[in-house]
């Protein structure tokens, strides 16, 4: 039982020292934040474009 506890502790210490995946997680979080900003920005741009095309369409219909 004592050997098992020592090996479990060694594994936990090794996992605590291991930080090679930390950079990957940080880059993934940054990419997710950029994607969220792009999606929110595209919603505003899409509504502005839609209203511009609607205005152009109504002006065309009134001129006929």
Secondary structure in CASP SS format (residue, H / E / C, confidence):
PFRMAT SS
TARGET T0000
AUTHOR 0000-0000-0000
METHOD secondary structure of the structure
MODEL  1
X C 1.00
X H 1.00
X H 1.00
X H 1.00
X H 1.00
X H 1.00
X H 1.00
X H 1.00
X H 1.00
X H 1.00
X H 1.00
X H 1.00
X H 1.00
X H 1.00
X H 1.00
X H 1.00
X H 1.00
X C 1.00
X C 1.00
X C 1.00
X C 1.00
X H 1.00
X H 1.00
X H 1.00
X H 1.00
X H 1.00
X H 1.00
X H 1.00
X H 1.00
X H 1.00
X H 1.00
X H 1.00
X H 1.00
X H 1.00
X H 1.00
X H 1.00
X H 1.00
X H 1.00
X H 1.00
X H 1.00
X H 1.00
X H 1.00
X H 1.00
X H 1.00
X H 1.00
X H 1.00
X H 1.00
X H 1.00
X H 1.00
X H 1.00
X H 1.00
X H 1.00
X H 1.00
X H 1.00
X H 1.00
X H 1.00
X H 1.00
X H 1.00
X H 1.00
X H 1.00
X H 1.00
X H 1.00
X H 1.00
X C 1.00
END
